[in-house]
Every structure is written in structure tokens, then in C-alpha cells.
């Protein structure tokens, strides 16, 4: 938003300044024939034109400041984001290196598969001997 406002103020100030310079011939203290900017006809003395030039220059400077502030803010945000990305990559690389250099942990004993039964709530681990028949 600041970029757009600053750009509009800067372009308006440049347009008014250029039109004033083109119309000022410097032959006398009055601007001969006046000049037209944005559909408005201006007839004034060179002193008034100088005063308005100062005002237009101040508005143009404010527009330029707004424009540069907006550009600097966007640039700063992207710089911070890139810095955080680099830091994150460094942390991930350090974590990967730490995991790769960690001593091997002893493996757990192999798990035995439970014996299948008709009752799904009574799964029992295998003991090595066959199960006795349910009826005799």
C-alpha cells in the first residue's frame, strides 16, 4: 500500500514540475500564457511558481521516501526469511550428522508371533510346545 501511495505522489510531483519548467520562459515576472496541468490552467508570477515548486518538491520527496520505505521493508522480510531457511538447513544437517555418528544401539530380541486362536482376545505367545486339543 505504501508503495502505491508513494509512487502516485512521486509521479504527480514530477508531472507538475515538468509542466512548470516547460511553461516558464523567464522573460518577465509573470508566466506568459500560464500552463495547464491535469486540466487546470495556472497563471501566476514566477515567485508563486517557485513557491509551488518547493511544495511540489516536498511532496515528491515524501512520495519517494514512502516508496523506498516499502521496498526496504519487503527486502528486509525476504532477507530474514532466507536467513531462517539457512539456519534451519544447518540445524537439519547437524541433526542428520549426529544420527549418522551415533553409536549403534543393541537390537532388541526377536519378537515371537502370537499363536492364533478362535478367540481374538486370548492371543497367547508361543511357548514352543504344541497346544493341547480343546476336547478329549
C-alpha positions in Angstrom: 0.0 0.0 0.0 2.8 2.4 0.8 4.4 1.6 -2.5 1.3 2.6 -4.5 0.8 5.8 -2.5 4.5 6.8 -2.7 4.5 6.1 -6.5 1.4 8.2 -7.1 2.8 11.1 -5.1 6.1 10.9 -6.8 4.7 10.7 -10.3 2.2 13.6 -9.6 5.1 15.8 -8.3 7.2 15.0 -11.4 4.3 15.8 -13.8 3.6 19.2 -12.1 7.3 20.1 -12.0 7.9 19.2 -15.7 4.8 21.2 -16.8 6.0 24.2 -14.7 9.5 24.1 -16.2 8.2 23.9 -19.7 5.9 26.9 -19.3 8.4 29.1 -17.5 10.3 31.1 -20.2 11.9 33.5 -17.7 11.3 36.7 -19.8 9.3 38.5 -17.1 7.9 38.0 -13.6 4.6 36.6 -14.9 4.3 33.3 -16.5 3.2 34.2 -20.1 0.1 32.3 -21.0 0.2 30.2 -17.9 0.3 26.4 -18.1 -2.1 23.5 -17.8 -1.6 20.5 -15.5 -4.3 17.8 -15.1 -6.8 20.0 -17.0 -6.2 23.0 -14.7 -5.0 26.3 -16.2 -2.5 28.2 -14.0 -1.5 31.9 -14.5 0.9 33.2 -11.8 4.1 35.0 -11.2 7.5 33.3 -11.2 7.7 33.8 -7.4 4.5 31.9 -6.9 5.7 29.3 -9.3 8.9 29.0 -7.3 6.9 28.6 -4.0 4.7 25.9 -5.6 7.9 24.3 -6.9 9.1 24.0 -3.3 5.8 22.5 -2.2 5.7 20.0 -5.2 9.4 19.1 -4.4 8.5 18.3 -0.8 5.5 16.2 -1.9 7.7 14.4 -4.3 10.3 13.7 -1.7 7.7 12.3 0.7 6.5 10.1 -2.1 10.0 8.9 -2.8 10.5 8.2 0.9 7.3 6.2 1.1 8.3 4.2 -2.0 11.8 3.4 -0.7 10.4 2.5 2.8 8.1 0.0 1.3 10.8 -1.5 -0.9 13.2 -1.7 2.1 10.5 -3.4 4.2 9.9 -6.1 1.6 13.6 -6.6 1.1 14.1 -6.9 4.9 11.4 -9.5 5.2 12.9 -11.7 2.4 16.3 -11.3 3.9 15.0 -12.6 7.3 13.2 -15.5 5.6 16.4 -16.5 3.7 18.4 -16.3 6.9 15.9 -18.5 8.8 15.9 -21.0 6.0 19.7 -21.3 6.0 19.7 -21.7 9.8 17.0 -24.4 9.5 19.1 -26.3 6.9 22.2 -26.1 9.1 20.2 -27.5 12.1 18.8 -30.3 9.9 22.3 -31.2 8.6 23.7 -31.2 12.1 20.9 -33.5 13.3 21.4 -35.9 10.4 25.1 -35.9 11.1 24.5 -36.6 14.8 22.2 -39.5 14.0 24.7 -41.0 11.5 27.6 -40.8 14.0 25.6 -42.1 17.0 26.8 -45.5 18.3 24.7 -48.4 17.2 22.1 -49.4 19.8 21.8 -53.1 20.7 19.0 -54.7 18.8 16.0 -56.0 20.7 15.4 -59.7 21.0 13.3 -61.0 18.1 9.7 -60.9 18.9 7.7 -64.1 18.8 4.5 -64.1 16.9 1.4 -64.9 19.0 -0.5 -68.1 18.5 -3.6 -67.7 16.5 -6.8 -68.7 18.3 -10.5 -68.6 17.5 -11.0 -66.2 20.4 -9.2 -63.0 19.3 -9.0 -61.8 22.9 -6.9 -64.7 24.0 -3.8 -64.5 21.8 -1.0 -66.1 23.8 2.6 -66.1 22.9 4.1 -69.4 21.7 5.8 -71.5 24.3 7.5 -73.9 21.9 5.2 -76.9 22.6 2.1 -77.6 20.6 -1.2 -76.6 22.1 -3.4 -79.3 23.6 -6.6 -80.1 21.8 -9.6 -78.4 23.3 -11.7 -81.6 23.6 -10.7 -85.1 24.8 
